[in-house]
Amino acid sequence: MATATTALTLTRRGRFLFRGMPLLAAIIAALIVMMYLFAAQTNQAQAVGSVEGVPTKQVTVYAGDTLWDIASAERPDQDVAVTMMQIEELNGLDKNPLQPGQSIEVPTP
């Protein structure tokens, strides 16, 4: 006894589910990624751009001090990474290490 095979035919709803839903999911995922990247960029711009008009004080760097140590000691209530970026911007620092005896501007609370 032989059985006949029939081709599967999809309704409009079936075609939408098999073709449209994955496309819709990909578009939503792309929008979520773009929103995340935009929010991260905006947050960084606000953190770094907030240095203007901030009161500062002079701090002398001692042997063994790191930017992290200074930022966390001077502004313990703030995010250390944000404070480090502010100190770097205020003093025009790049990735060079701090030098003992160097005097730097640090934002005050």
HUGIGI-V800408 format. One record per pair of residues at least 24 apart in sequence whose ideal C-beta (glycine too) atoms are under 6 Angstrom apart, sorted by sequence separation. I is the first residue (numbers start at 0). J is the second residue. If there is no record, write none. Layout:
I&J, I&J
//
This chain:
73&105, 74&108, 46&81, 50&85, 47&84, 60&97, 62&99, 46&84, 50&88, 61&99, 50&89, 60&99, 47&88, 60&101, 59&102, 57&102, 58&103, 58&105, 55&104, 56&105, 55&106, 56&107, 53&106, 54&107
//
